């Protein structure tokens, strides 16, 4: 049951900036792995490369460097022709369901589209399966003859999820699937995803900037900063034992809805540096309260501090990686 | 006297549809609010609940087909709804300032940010240009823009989202308003920047003794930055009161649902009664507006629910809420 569905090694992606010869370094050497039935949460601020990683591992954009292994096969340089049939095993759900669905197609056809593309199904088979799928995402069958304009955001996101699970994929990348939805609608979608994950045994890569949502649904969480994984941590340790200074400040900026929870004020100064001119050494050293001189020149390696808990910080060795509250 | 007092505010969208039928969407239904100096009031609710419309109605920013059809808005004892456009123009931007959601599209892209600040100060306060320039630099300093002199001649496109939001806050504060309305001031900003902006707002509210209204759908922001909270549903405030009290002992079933849907409290796998559509604003149900989504709803919800004071300053609009022991005089449900 614990077979690897996806692993990446030193995955990098650069985008050229016009003809200037400079590059946006969106992803810089990311090692990730997801097992069958596992949910890997990926959290980071805008510009940290979350979405680019999601798109690159599905080969929606080509990596600049590194390796992607999907289901035991190296797909890094596989030509598009061979990737396409594999896409039935790797699906994606996007952030904005309004723009992810063709407004002129009927909901039933939208859900049936992946079935028609990947399976040689007869029309009646297709219709039966569409109805099953709609029921599975708890979408009323009345909607199947309507167009997306008749549905609310939450209902549209259910359509997108139905499309994603239609081909029984091994991996589903969910790129901020609940960010554009209201709180109560979001809760319903998260409940649905939790159910499907147990049912389908697919591996989920769940991308979000919301720590609460990430904690709720993931087994493991990768924290990204400027295209690098700074910490990879089992879910129960994220809030209790954040070890990278960036994770600590990210957590301290998180606002729980319980007024009794006291905030740890570790507000970072400044903003995320430009990915065009990456800081040398540890990319976080420009904002890090515990940075020392060697952080400017050495890129930290990931250390496994407890099983499944990897931290990339130079200050780990002398135990100074914890930002003390009195520093701020 | 309250700084701001909104009584029974009703805003409708009135227009003729494609068949020339007169249609009326009842977007705000009797909104009641009060705000005092030095206080931060959070307004929460789902999309379409009327949060932003409330702010726009208060500031007189409505344009047809939106129309205020009833109620009153008093600011420092002065009725705002009957003022002429010229009169409201002297108040808006000076005594009532607004910070809107999308900072970049709210700045004039063809004017350097220093000039935008100076222009705003000249329009409302006047005086010598050098004075306005000094004031603009002071404000940039106050909102934490590094190197104000250097940034004075920066163009809006050169600013990051967080910096642009700081510029907007500086613009809102340059005329030392009494009331600041922040409509989703941190949506679209990263959490670490969000914390900086909210800390700044809180500090400035205390420093200038302003009243501040924060419109948000993030309950975490309200829990930690607002003294008072008003929960909106379908253009109505269903519950309001001191934040701690409302969050720890929510009285209205909708508030309870909303709080239960936050990631911290959500329990996956436990069957919840979440979701459902907000009511059709063209065709509102008689009685309680949230009856279709409410698990407690019975026949008596067909009658308009009373506004019940649960404890001092904590009010909820529901048939099932029990008034406080002491203040039983108001309603004996």
Interface residues (C-beta under 8 A of the other chain):
Chain A: X45 X46 X152 X154 X182 X183 X184 X185 X186 X187 X188 X190 X191 X194 X209 X210 X211 X212 X213 X215 X216 X217 X249 X250 X252 X253 X254 X255 X256 X257 X258 X259 X260 X263 X267 X268 X271 X272
Chain B: X46 X47 X160 X162 X163 X190 X191 X192 X193 X194 X195 X196 X199 X217 X218 X219 X220 X221 X222 X223 X224 X243 X244 X247 X248 X257 X258 X259 X260 X261 X262 X263 X264 X265 X266 X268 X269 X272 X274 X275 X276 X277
